[in-house]
Amino acid sequence: MAAQSNGNYSKYLTKIPEIKFTQLFINGEFVDSTSGKTFESIDPRTGEAIARVAEGEKEDVDVAVKAAREAFDHGPWPRLPGSARRRILLKFADLINENVDELAALEAIDAGKLFYWLKTQEIPQAAEILRYYAGAADKIHGETLKMSSEHQAYTLLEPIGVVGLIIPWNFPSMMFLMKVAPALAAGCTMVVKPAEQTPLSALYYAHLSKLAGIPDGVLNVVTGYGSKAGASISSHMDIDKVSFTGSTEVGRLIMQAAATSNLKAISLELGGKSPLIVFDDAEVDQAADLALLGVLFNKGEICVAGSRVFVQEGIYDRFVEKLREKAKTWVVGDPFDPKVRQGPQVDKKQFDKILSYIEHGKREGATLLIGGKPCGETGYYIEPTVFTDVTDNMMIAKDEIFGPVMSLMKFKSVEEAIQRANATRYGLAAGIVTRDLNVANTVSRSIRAGVIWINCYFAFDRDCPYGGFKMSGFGRDLGMQGLSQYLQVKSVVTPI
Ligand code: TAP
């Protein structure tokens, strides 16, 4: 089994932040929910409540949309020159960097994510996303068109309007800024609903947005449950677009709600069951590192997790040994401990779901190579888990588990690898490990997925669009395509 942290965590907890913001953020103010209701936010290290947060419902979404509508229809934000929005977004990014310790600690206790990773990588990178779109804010241009008739035309790229941004719990900071930054740069106004499991950082970002100078009503945050606050956003008649990241099941509900309300535009970034394909010529050490990272990073709570690992028969046995050896050094424990590489799963529901998939895998006849059990006495820790002898029709090979569980499978030919990698309803990402350029090219062009990583995994960048094929959704976050989701084209035609 994996190494475990020794349980004496107090020395790592340099400073547990005071939780300052627990109310809804509407029209530039922190306010209670209309009903006065609150819900608990849980620390997954212990299962104990760390805060009570305002539970927004339909009435609160209505108030937030009204504020966002007013800010869009009559406020300064969409009318500012792009360069003015740029300056404010840059200030917002600077404030994030200045408060990175507090934000990282908040996210670590709310989501069980690694403190040092958040502090040095994820949150600074999220601030860079703001800077990236700040740089785009004054370069939003249309085209001049010659036309075939005796007319000429130009196009304007206008902000799409009031947007609803529905965020999952696995990357609360990154997802918040991946959606909020391009929407702000485009000149939109917005209502954001963070996941009920991880509401705290979104409220902190709302506070920083005000300090940065974002006008009241532009960025509103309604915390609460998906079935109430989330559903009110997706069915709202006065929201022009919803950008959603989360499960395929909820993605379907959002699409239905958009269709039966005002036909709002939607973009959906949904589940995945991504393949990592290791060919015979791969360097075993590198391949085993990528495979472990691919499924264990962020405790496997990542939509692009490489949870199906296909290994060619010639390298298979050496790969399995290497994987077993390396998994032993993977430390599970308190996310504040700098040695730890895997913290607790986000909540009890997710913890139970993962363990039940592990039981299914055993019942279906897969062999447990590594792990398979909870770790420690308290909190939602699970051992890194690898199954061998997995067949394509087993549940563990088909369903998104969203946890540290790998299904390892053997293949013979390039054609077989492509066919089996594509035999899924999802199409979010894929990884290929090979030194053969021809194989890399053939496979990357044949796999139906939105992102292909060759000899790397999780190589995200603000400049690289990211999203799914098939039932992994449609629309792209990040890159200039991420910005275009929040813009619409208007053609202006005149006679010549
Ligand atoms: P979801 O239910 O899809 O949650 C994502 C977001 O949608 C949350 O903010 C959620 O709110 C909200 N939501 C839930 N029901 C809604 C509705 N009817 N209308 C509008 N919004 C709604 O995911 P989950 O329950 O947290 O996790 C379940 C599974 O989804 C996971 O095990 C995993 O397989 C998958 N998942 C995928 C991703 C990515 S990045 N693709 C991210 C998270 C989860 P509340 O959670 O606050 O109620």
Residues whose N, C-alpha, C, O or C-beta is under 5 A from the ligand:
A	BS01	TAP	I166 I167 P168 W169 N170 K193 P194 A195 E196 Q197 G224 Y225 G226 S227 G230 A231 S234 T245 G246 S247 V250 L253 E269 L270 G271 C303 E400 I401 F402
